[in-house]
Every structure is written in structure tokens, then in C-alpha cells.
Amino acid sequence: MMSQSGNKNILETTIVEGYNSDRERKLLQWGENNGVKTRLEIAYVKGAGRGAIATEDLKVGDTALEIPTSLIIVEELVQADMYHALEKFEGISSETMLLLWSMKERHNGDSQFKIYFDTLPEEFHTGLSFGIDAMMVLDGTLLLDEITAAKEHLRAQYDDLFPALCEDHPDIFPPELYTWEHFLWACELWYSNSMKIKFPDGKLRTCLIPIAGFLNHSLDPHVVHYGRVDSATNTLKFRLSRPCNAGQECCLSYGNFSSSHLITFYGFVPQGDNLYDVIPLDIDAAQDDFTEGSSISNWTTHMVRATWLSHNRNIFYYGLPSPFLDCLRRARSPMPHTKDLLPENLKNEIEILEDLRAICDDMMDNLGDADLDDRKNTNWDVKLAIKFKDIQRSIVSSVLTSCYCGLKLVKDELSKCLAEDTPGSKQI
């Protein structure tokens, strides 16, 4: 639920009562027994799933969570277990090694991290696990292409490794643990839960950090800077950049990502206005080819965000990016453009706004009628796909609104210019 005060991206925390959090409590206890210091507890948050809740009022600069490096899952763990089998694969990354290690460690009853693995879900609900119905909902969006390309990349990566590893080293890579389904689960684990951390030796490592994985993403996070191990204490500290009251969910920033990226690799859409949500608009800025007397097609793609995020809706701007508008102007006329209120400039503005309106009308048609979406479908992936399409529709709609408002603005200004140029219209 949105907070009614201040930044509208700040959310109120609603705890879902009755949720059995025994596994999470065991993880916190395990962490504290091994040096973790925390002012957080784990609870089920409405609309967000499991989250980290402040147990006391926290001020700017306070450390909400401190994790010793001994509990951070890093690549050195692989070297003692399966490195000799993997070193023969040319170009294999440390991240891939860790991914393969976690597929096996998940089922290791004697693992140091057994309590951590026990808290992980049996299924990750990211875009990489979207079913056919959800993919059909995404028809006409770039997200469909993004998810398809990501899954094809992962499948090719899996096929490069298996069944070869299982055949050459069945003792290290038992086939029953290294199926495609288990590989995809591990990919989703590392995409959605890993963090890049800089260690005192100066090396940047991709890690899994028990307990810290319960810190959810927010567009207005409490924790922003957390990517470096404190060399004095050899711990990773999550310090607050803004206050967090007791009982409030403590959130961090996963990065400056669009909803399409967050859906594909994390499995959620953030609440609020995401500055990085865009729609792709393709413009054919044709250039004259004077040697052939013809024109050369020069398609360019511009990423345009919702115009309600812009503060400049004046004539020649309309809440849209200036480079994008300049490209539309050049597509209409290669001559240099000024922002003078001259009839020829205003007529050109009407033409480019009409062009943009036609483009967006086509996009809205491709996205389909919102009323025809299967909103009664209870499948998590279909719901998420519909949310994304609604975001795309709202951005396209905002651009269309800017076109209509801009056309009225320009036409009114053109009428004034023409009236002034009409003989007898000026008073002496």
C-alpha cells in the first residue's frame, strides 16, 4: 500500500499474520551463532513475499545487518570441491562454477550452508520460468524477446556442460542432480539472490549472502551502498541511507533496472514510478543519397519513458526527450531547426506530433485491449505478464496524451501567428 506522505514510492509495510517462519528464524539464529549482527527479523510482507523488518528505529548511518565474510558463499568454495573437474572447460567463469556447486550443495545434508539452502524456495518465480500462457500475454512486447533470448542462452550453456560432465565425473556430477530443471533453478537463484561484493584484496566477487537475500528491492531504498567488505572487521555491513522505523520493511537497491529486467531475473514489478521503465520507438530518419538521387533508410530506436515524469511540457518539448523529437524533426526535414515561434516551425511540429501519434496508436493496437487480458487467471506468471503489459500501455498512453496536448498547444500558437500576419489584424 502506498504511503500518503512524502515520496509516493515509499510503501507502508503490511505483515501477513499466521505465516510459519520457523526456517527463517533458524537461519537468523544460525547467523547470530556465527557472528552475524542484525537489527532485522524475517516476516511475510503483503505484496512482497518474505522481507526484512526492522526490530527497532534505525537512523541514517546505522548498520541494519552485518555479515562476516566466513558466511559469504564465494568461488573459493568450488576450488576445494570440483575445480579440478571444471578447469578443463575453457572459458568457464567462476560464476558458472558457483552455480554448479550450488546445484549439488543444495542436497548436501552435511553442508555448512544447509540451513540457508533450506530457506530457499522449491521454485523461483522469475521470467525464466514463464509458461506458455504468460508468454502469449507478452506477445508484442520486447520482454517476450528478452525472456526467450535469456532462456536460449542458458539452454546452450547447459548443453555445453551436460551430459559431458556427468559422463566424465559421475562422482562429482551425479546425473540426477544436474538436470535442466535443476540448472534453471540454480540460474534463478544466482540471478535473483547474488550480489557483487568487493573484498579487501581488491577483487570483485559474485556472492550469495545468507540472510541478506531477504532484503527486498525498493525504488526508494533504505540501503544503497553495500558493495564493499569492511577490511577492519572483515564483515559486510548494510548501513542505512535513510531512516527505517521499527516494524517497517528495510529495503535496498538492486540497481537501476527496468521492470522488464526485474521480471526476467528477479520475478517482480516494483511498486511506484520506475524511472527506468521505457517503451522502444523506432524512427526511420531517412537521409538523402545525392549520388543515387534516392534516400537511405536509417532506422534508429529511442527508449522513451512515461511523460508524466517530465516537468517540461511546453511547446517544442511536450514531456518527451529532446534527442527523440529532434530525430522526428530530421525525419520530416533535413534542414536545421530552431525553436522560434514561426509558422513553418509550428507546421513541422504538427506533422511530427501526428507521426508520433500514429506510431503510438499502432503500438497500443499491438499491445491489445486491456479488457481482453485474462485477469481471472490465478497463475503467478500470467499475473506478472499482465502487470508488465499494463505498464507498457500506461507509458504509450502518456505519450499519446502528450501528442494530443502538444497538438492543441501548437495549433493555438499557429493560429495566433497566422492572425498576426493577416492584413488588418494588427492595431495601429
N, C-alpha and C positions, 0 to 999 in steps of 0.2 A: 504494500500500500504506500502511495506517495505521501511524503510529509507535506504539510500545508504551509510550512515556514521555510524561508531561505531557499537554497538551491533545490530545484524540483527533482534533481537526480538523487537527493538524499532520501533514503527509504526508511520507513518505520519497520521495526522488527516484530514479527508476529510468530511466537513459538507455538509449534503444534504439540499439544499435550498428549501424553499416552504413548509417545514413541519410545521403544526399547533401545536404549543407548548403552547397553552393557559392554559391547565390544569397544565402543569409543572410550568409555570410562577405563577399561583395561589398558587401552593404548596410552591414555594420559598417565595412568599410574606407572606403566612400564617406562614411559618417557621420564617422568619425575624420578624414578628409581635409578635412571641412567644419566641424570644431570640436566634434564630439561627444566627450565623455569618458565612458568606460564601464568598469565592472569586471564586465561580463557577457559571456557568449557564448551563441549560439543553438544549441540541440540539440533532438532529438526526445525528448519525455518520455512514458513509458508512461502511458496513460490520460488524457493532456492534450494531445497533439499537440506542436507547436513551443512551446518555452518558453525563458525567460532563466535561465541558470545562472551562479551566482557563480563568478568565477575566483579569488577569494581570500576569506578570512574577513572578513566585514563586521560592524561593530559598530553599535549604536544611534546614529543621527545621521550615519553615513557616507552619502555620496552614491553610489548604485549606478549611476546614469545621469544625464547632464547633456546637454540638447539645446538648442542655440542657436535662437532664435526664427526665424532665417533658414531653418531646415529644417522649420518647422511649417506645415502646409497650412491656410491661413485664407482668409476670404472676400475679402480684397484681391486674391487671385489671379484671382478671377472678374471683378472690375471691369475688368481690363485686357483681358479676352478676350471675354466675352459679355454684359456688364452691359447694354449699350445695347439688346440684343435682349430681355432679360428684364424691364427696368424697366417695360415696357408692361403686364405682367401684375400686376394689382392684388393686393396682399396676399401676393405670393410672398416666402418667407422666405430669409434668407441661407443657411440650411442646405440648402434645396432648390436654390439656385443652385450651391452647392458640390457637391451630388450630381450635378447635370447636368454640371458642369465635369469631375468625375472620370470620368464615362462616356466622355468624349472623350479626356481626358488619358491614360487607361489605354492608348490605342492610339497615342499620340504618341511616335514614336521619338526625337524631339529634346527630350522633356520633361526638365526639371531633375530630376524625380522618377521617371524611367524605372526606375532600379534598385529603387526602392521598389515601384512597381507590378508589377515582375517577380516580386517575392516573394509577391504576393497569390495566393490560390487561384483556380482557374477557377470553382469553385462554393463557396459558403458553405453550410455545413450548419446552418442555423438553422430554427426552426419555420416561418418564412415560406416555406421550400422543402419542407415536408412533402408527401408524396404521398398518394394515396387510402388506401393500406393503413394508413399511420400515423394518418391522421385517423380511420379506422374504429376503430383501437385506442383512441383518445381519447374515443370515444362515452361520454357520461355524465359527462364532466369539464368544468370551466369552461375548461380550457386549449383545448379544441376551439373554444369560443365566442371566446376571446381571439385565437387564430390566425386564425379566419375573419374576425372584425371588422377585424383589422390588415391582412389582405390586401385586403379590400374597400375599406378606406380608401386604401391605396396604389394600387389599381387606379383608383379615382375620381380620385386626384391625377394619375396618369399620363394618364388620358383628358382631363383639363382642359388638359394641356400639349401632348399629341400627338394627331393629326399636325399641329396648328396651327403649332408652332414649326418643324417640318421644312418645311412648305409656305411659310412666310413668310421663313425664313432657312436655306435648304438648305446654304449655305456654312458656316454655324456649326453647324447641327444636321443632319448627314447622316443620312438615314433608317436606313441600315444600322447605325449606332452607337446609335440611340435606339429600339430595340425594347423591348417589355415585359420580355423576359428580361434585357436589359442594365440596364434601370431597376431591376428587382428585385435584381440583383447589386449595384448601387450602393447601394441602400437597405440591404442586408445589410452591406455594407462599413461604412457610416457608423453603423449601429446597433451593430455589434459591435466596431468599432475606434476610434470617435471618443471624444474626451474634452472636457469643458467646462473651459476654462482662463481665468483672469482675467489680463489683461495690465496693464502699468504705467499705461495710460491709463484704467484702471478698468472697461474693457469686458469682459464675459464672452463668450467666443467658443467655438463648437463647432469642434474641430480634428481633423485627422489628424496623428499624430506618428510619423514613421518610427522604427523600432527599438523605441520604447516599446510598440507594439502587440503585441510578443511577450511582454509581461508578463501572465501569466495571472491570473485571479481565484482567490482563496482565502478560505475562511471564517475563516482566521487569517493575514492577510496580513503581509508584511514592510513594505510601503509603504502608508501610509494617507492622508497629507496631501501632495498633489502638484498641487493645482489653481491655483497662482499662479506667474507668471513672476517670477524674481528681478530686480528693477529695476537692481541694482548690476552684474550680469553679463549681463543680457538673455538669460538662459537659464532653462530649466525643469529643476528638479532633483528627482530621485526619491530622497528620503532615507529611511533605514530607521527604523522604529518598533520593530523587534525584530531581533535578530541573524540573520544568514544565513551559514552556513558554506560554505566552498569546495566546489563540486560539488553544492550544494543549489539547487533551483529558487527563484528570487526572485519572489514574487508580490505583487500589490497588490489593493486592494479596488475593485471596480466600483461598489459601493454596496450598500445594504441591500435586496436583491431576493430575491423568492421564486423557487423553481425554475421556476415557470410563466413568469415574466418572462425568466429566464436562457435557457430553452429557446427562447422565441419570438424573442428579439432577439440572443442570443449563440450558442445552439446547444449548450449543455451543461448537465449537472446537477452541481453541486459535490459533492465527497465530504465526508462528515461530516454532522452535525446542523445543518441550516439553520434558524435561529430564525424565519425569515420564511416558512417553508412552513406553509400552513394549509388547512383544509377549510371550505367555506361551510355553515353550518347555518341553515336558515330556520325561524323560530318564529312561530306565529300567537298573538300576545299580545292576544287578543280583549278588547275593552273594552265594558262595559255602556252601552247607549244608553238612558238613562232616559226620554227623551221618546217613544221609539217602543216601549219595552219589549222591545227586541231587542239584539243585540250587533253591534259594528262590528269587522270584521276588520282587524287591524293587524299585517301581516307585517313582521318585521324579520330581517335577515341578520346573523349573527355569524360572524366568522372565528376559528376555533379551531385552535390548533396542537397538536402531539403532547403528551400529558400526561406523557410521561417527562421533559419539560423542566421540569416544575414540581416544586418542593420541598415543596409543601403538599398532602398527600393526606388530610388529616384530615377528619372529619365536617363537612359543610356546604361543603367545598371540592373534594375529590376530584381535585385536579390540574387543575381546569377554571377558566376565567375567572369571577370573581365577577359581573360585569355580565350575562354569559350565563346563569348559574344564577339570578340574580335575575329575569331575564326569564322563565325557565321557571316560576319560583315565581308570578310575577304572572299568567301564563297559566292556572295552576291555581286561583289565588285572589287577588282584588284586595286583600285585607286586608294590612296591614303585617306583615312577617315579622321574627322575631328568630331568633337562633342559640342560643336556650335549649333544653336537652335535655328538651323537653316532648313528651308523646305526640302531640299534634296537629301539632307541627312535624315530628316524625320520620315520621309517616304521610304528610305532604305531601312530605317528601324522597323517600320510597319511590315516590310517584307520579311525581315529576319525573324520577327516575332511570329508571323504567320507560318514561316517554315518550321520554327521550333514547336509551335502548337501542333502542326501536322505530325511531326516526329513523335511527340508525346502522346497524341491520340492513338497512333499505331502501337506504341509501347503499351498503353493501357488496354488496348484490344488484345495484345499478345498475352498480357497477364491474366486476362479473363475476368468474368464477372465475379465479384467477391461473394455475391449471394449464392453462387453455384458451388462454392467450396464446401466440402463435406465436413462441416463444423461439428456434426454429431459423432464423428469418428473419434473414438477414445484412445487410439494408438498414439503414443508419445511422439513418434516421428512425423506422423501426419499433422499433429497439432503444431509442431515446431516448423514444419514446412509452410503451413498456412500463416503462421506469425511472420515468417520472412516475406512471403508474398504481400502481406498487408503493409509491411514496412516499405517495400518497393512501390506499392500503389500510392502510399502516402507521399513519397518523395516525388513521384511523377505528377501526382495531383497538385503538389505545391508549385511545381514548375509550370503546370498549366494555369494555375491561378495567377502566377506572376506574368504569364503571357497575356492573359485577359486584362489584368490591371495595367500592364505596360502598354497594351494597345490603346486602352482608353486614355491613358496619360499622353501618349504620343499623338493620337488623333486630336485631342483637345488642343495640344500645343500647335499642331499643324494648322488647325482652324484659325487660331489666333494669328499665326504668321501670314496666312493667306488673306485674312481680313485686313491686316495692316498693309498688305501690298495692293489691295483693291483700290482703284482710284476713287477718291471721295470718302474713303473710310477714315482718313486722318483728319482730326480737327485742327483748324488754323487758329 
